[in-house]
Every structure is written in C-alpha cells, then in structure tokens.
Amino acid sequence: MRIGVLTGGGDCPGLNAVIRAIVRKGVDNYGHEFVGYRDGWRGPLEGESRQLGVPDVRGILPRGGTILGSSRTNPFAEGDGPARIAENMAAAGVEGLIAIGGEDTLGAASRLHEEHELPVIGVPKTIDNDLGATDYTFGFDTAVNIAMEAIDRLHTTADSHHRVLIVEVMGRHAGWIAFHAGLAGGANVILIPERQFDVEQVCELVGRRFASRFAPIIVVAEGAEPKGGVPSAEDDKLDAFGHVRLGGVGHWLEGEIERRTGKETRATVLGHVQRGGTPTAFDRVLATRFGLHAIDAAEAGRWGTMTALRGTDIKLVQLTEATAELKTVPESLYAEAEVFFG
C-alpha cells in the first residue's frame, strides 16, 4: 500500500518521531511505501510531496520541528479543496493518508473522511494539550519544561532587582502550559483562559509577595483575559481557520501592574521558543508510540480513527472525537495551586 503522511498546524517537538515510527514499521513490517506531503494540507491540495523511506527518517528522532514542513492551510477554504486532494492522491497512487495535527488539522481530516470518504487516520499533536479525546498530546511536556526553565531563571533576576516579572506562555483556550509550568516553577500568580482574572486582585497578590521580601513571578497564558476584557486592535489578523493571532496580554498586564502598584514590572513573552528544539524523553516515547499504532491502524484499514493515550495505553478513537470537546483546566485543579499565590 502507498500511504501519504502530513503534519499540519503549529510545529511542535515530537513530530519527526511520529514520522520515523510510521515509516520504520510501515516499511519493515508491512512493506508499505510512503509519500510525505509538504506543508500540511497544502501538500495534497497542490500535489507537492517527497519520498519517505527508511534512509529519509534516520537521525530525525531528536530533531524538533518537522521534516515535512507545516502550515495552517484549510482544505475547505476553497470549494474544490476536497476534490483536488482526492484527485492528487489518486494520481500519485496514494491509498490512504495519516494526518498529524491539532484541532484544526484533525477537524479537517474528520470532515474529509465523513463527508468525502477520504481514507485518513489522525495522530493528535498540540503543545496546548487541549484535545479531549486523549489524556496527553506530545509536545506538551517539552513546552512545559521550557517554560519552567525560563521561570526558574527569572526568579533570580526578579529578586535581584525587586521587580515584578511576567511570563506569557502559549494557550489560546486552555491554560495547561501556564498551570503546569507555573506550579512547577513556583509562580506566585497563574492566569489562565478558563477563568477571567481581576487586575486588582493580582496587584494585591503582588503586594503580599513583596511583603515577604521576595519579588513576584506571574505566569499568564496568551488567551487569559481580565474582567472587562483587553482592548483589541482593529487590525487583528485571522488565520485560515478564523483564529485571531494572540499575544500581548503579558505586556498589557505589565503596564497595569506598574501603574497601579508603582512597582517596576517587566514582561517576557516566550512565544515560539516553547515549541521549538529537541523533544523531551516523554514526548519522544509518546510520539513514537502514536506513530506505531497509527501505521497498525492503516494496515488494518481502520480509517476514520485517531490514536489516543488513555492511561498508559494507546487506543483508537473515532476522528470525530478529536475535536468534539475542548479539554480545559478544571476549577478544582486550579484551586490546588492557589495556596501558593502571593
């Protein structure tokens, strides 16, 4: 069988581990051939691909990013998108597709399978860890460790200069990175999208921290909002899936805290640093297992399914489950961290 592989959406550590596992087991155990589509859904839309054999995946396990490239191309943004994908796959002799991605990539994969009978299998990927169908997604552990290391370093400079330091991390709708990195890094305030925050209360916690003769560290997810909201720019840009490009709440909060408390405040936006670089051991193992089970599913003809981590086992779930429910930080879990605030 000839199988296509693509990686869509934001890059994250572990993508290459998935590709490697799919190709190694697919070639060695099942005798399949592989086509790597370039830059997410743009590859099958435009028929752009590269060969994927065992020699092509040697040495890529520890590499971040993706050797196939990625994009936020939406195959449904153009009316003939699904038909073009089917035609290009048929012309290349590709009998099935493994799509590795997050909410948008897998949502498109699910629609292509359900509405257009495209033979596709999904592998969940997002550093936000917000897909409800799986306990964890690879890339999340790496992002949390990078953010935690940054927080560890900022503690010393905050105390040295008696400043408030704000760390803005990724997390559009879910605050998993902010919660885990903040708790592991000893942050004094954690602000997440699931719960609007009161700026005055944040300033009160800042004052309590300074009263202890230590400087405060605030971790804020990019999607966190204060009560009343943050003024939005008129030129907010949307991506192909209609999402506003986020970022900036950290600098907004910097100005508010400094104005209200008189304490010198500085914001650090980690941005793409969180999803770049080599994956952790946990993410390498999880990504590898996802890849192994994805090619098993393709061999068995389990199209329309997705790999998912349930406990310590890898299960196959319906692709429709991938985006059915957003996994957010529960109130009870957030309450556990509040004892350390201030």
N, C-alpha and C positions, 0 to 999 in steps of 0.2 A: 504494500500500500504506500502511496505517496501522500505525505501529511505536511500541511503548512503550519508554521509557528509564527506568532506575532506578539509583540509587547507594546501595550498602549498606555496612555496617560502619563503621569509623572514617573520618572525613573526612580528606582529605589534599590538598595542593596539586596542582592539575592536573585535578581532576575537572571543573571548568567548561570547561576547554579541550577535553576529550573531548566533552562535551555540545554545545559550539559546533560542533566539526568534524562531528559526526554530523548535526546539523540543517542546517548550511550546505550540505554536499554532498548530503545526502538530499533537500532541497527544491530546490536549484538544478540539480542534475544528474539527479536521478531523479524529481522530482515527488512525493515521499512526504509524508505527514502524520505528525506526531509528537505523542505523549502523554507527558508527564513524570509518572511515578508518584512520589508523595511518600513520603519517609522509608523508603527501601529496600523490602524485601519487604512492609512494612505497606501500602504503596500499592496494589498489585494484590490483596492479601488483602482489603482493605476498600473497594476501588474508589475510592480517593482519588487524583486526578490533576489536572494543569493542562495548559493548552495550551503547546506548544513550537513556535514559529515563528521565523523569522529575526529579527524585531524583539525576541523574548524573549531571544535569546542575544547581542545586540550589547553590547559592552563588558565581557563576563564573562571574557575570556581571562586577564587578570592577577589575577583575584579568587581568593582561597583558598576553602576550603570547597566547598559545592555548592548551587546554587540550588534543587535538588530536595529538599534535606534528606536525612538518613540515619538509620539505626537498625540495631540488631543483631537485628531480628525474624527468627525462624526459621520459615519456612513449613511445616516439618514438625513443629513443636511441637504443632500441633493436627491431629487426624486428618483433618479435611476441608480442610486448607490447600491442597493442590494442586488439588482440585476447585473450590474457591472462586476461586482465581487464574484457572483456565481459564474459569469462568463469567463472571467480571468482565471478562476480556479479550474474550470473545465478545460480551458485552453492549455493550462500547464500540467494537466493530468493530476491535479491535487484532489484527493477524495475526501479529505476531512481537514479540520483546522483546530489547532489548540491556541486559544486566546488567553494571554496572561495580562491581567489588568485589575483595575479597581472598579468602583461603582459604575462609571460611565462606560468603560470598555466592556465590562460584563453585561451591563444593561443592553448595550448594542448587540452583543453576542446572543443574549437571550431572545431579543426580538428577531434577529436573523434566523434563529432556529425555529421559533414558534410561528412566525409569520411567513417565512420564506423557505423553511425546511432545509436550511443550511446545516450540514453536519459539523457541529462545533462542540468543543469541550472547554470549560473555563478553569483557570487557575487564579485564585484570589491574590491580589497584591495591593497593598496600600500601607504606607507608614502610619496612617491615621488609625489603623486597627478598628475601623468603624463598620465593617461588613458583618451583619448579624448572623450569617449562616456558618461562620467559622469562629472558633474560640480566639485564634490569633492569626494574623497575616504576617508574612515575612517582610522585613524592612522596619517593622515597628521597634523591635528590640535594639537594632542599630541606632535608630533615630533617638530613642530614649537614652542610650548610653552616651551619644554625642552631646545631647542637651545636658545630661547630668555632669559630664566632664566640664562643660562650659560654666555651669553653676558653681561647681567646686572651685574653679579658678576665680570666679567673680567674688566669692566670699572674701577672699584675702584683700582684694583691692577695695571692696566696699568698706571693710573695717579700717583699712589704712587711711582712707580719705574721708571717712564718715559720710558717705554718700548713700542715697537710695539707688540701687541698681535693679533695672527691669530687664527681664529676659523674655523676648517674644519668640514663641515656638509655633510650629505648624499645627493645624487643627481647625478646619473650617466649621464643621458642625459638631464635632466630638472632641472632648478635651483629654483623651487618653495620654497623649505625649506630655502635655502640661502636668497632668496629675501624677503620672509615674515619675517623670524627671524631677518635678518639684518635691515630691515626697522623698525620693532617693537622694536628692541634692540638698535637703534641709532648707527649702524655701520657706519664707515667713508668710507669704500670701500666694495662693494659687487661684487663678481666674480662668474659668472655662466657659465654652459657648452654651452649655446646658443650663447655666444659671447666671442671670444678669447680676452685675455687682454694683454696689453703692460706693461711689468715689469717696464720700465722707468716711465710710467705714474703713476703707483701705487706708486713708490718711490717719485714722485713729490707730490702726494696727502698726503703721509706720512709726507713730509716736511711741507706742508701747515698746517696740523693738529698740529704738534709740535710748529709751529709759533704762534698758538693760545694758547699756554701754556698747552694744553691737549694732552694726548697720544692717538694714533690712534688704532682703532679696525677694523680688516679686517675679513670679513666673506667670505669663499670660499667653493664652492661645490666641492665634490670629483672629479667630472668629468670636472671641469673647466681646460682650457688649455691656456698657454701663446702663443703668436705668435711665431712660430717656434717649438712649442711642448716641452714637458718634456721628457728627455731621459728615455726610458723604459728599464726595466730589462729583461735580456734574459730568465729568468726562470718564466716569467709571467704565472700564472696558470689560466686555464679556468674552468668554472663550466659546468654542464651537458647541459646547453643551449648555450655554447660557449662564455659566457661573461668573460672578464678579471676581476680579482679581483682588484678593485680600492682602492685608498687611498695613500697618500704620497705627494700630491701637496702642502699641508699646510707646511710640513717640507722643501720641496724644496724651496717654496717661502720664508720661514724663512731665509734660507741661502742666498738667492739672495738679500733680502732687507738689511740684516745686512752687507753684503759685499759691496753693492752699496751706502748705506747711513751712515754706521758706527754706526747706532742706534741699541741698544740691542733689539733683536726680539725673541719672543717665540711663538710656535705653540701649540694649543690644539686641538686634534682630538676627537670629541665627539663619533664617531663610533656607536656601538650598544646601547649606553645609550639612543639615540634618539628614538629607537623603543621598549624599554623595559618599564616595570612599568605600572601603572594603567592608563587607558584612561581618557581623559577629558570628561566633560558632553556632548559636541558637538559630540565627536566620539562615545560615548555610545548610544546616541539617533540615530545617523545616522546608526550605525551598527545594532541596534535593528530594525529599520525600514526596512533596507535591508533584514534582516532575515525574517521578517513578510511577505514581498512581495515575497520573494523567495519561501516560502512554499505555498503561494497562487498560484504562477505560476506553481508549481509542481502539486498541486491539480487540476488545470485547464488544465494540460497536455501541458503547454507552453514550451516544451523542445527546447533547442537551443537558449534560450534568456538569458538576463542578467539584473539585477536590475541596475538602474542608477538614480542619482539625477539630476533633471532638474528644476532649480529654487528652489522651496520648495517642489516639488512633486517627488515621486518615480515612475519612468516609467520602462517599459520593452522594451529593445532594443535587436536586434539580437546579438548573441555572436560574430559574425564576426566583429561587430563594436568595440568590446572591444580593439582589437589590431590594428585596421585599421589605426589609426592616433595617433601619439605621441603628447600629449599636452605639449607645451613648453611655457616659459615665453616670451610674445611678446615684441618687441623692444619698443613699446610705453609705456608699463607698466614699463619697466626697466628705461626708460628715466625719469619717475616721481621721481625715487629715487635718481637720480644723483645730484640733487640740494643739497643733504646732504653730498656729498662726499668731503673729505678733511677737 
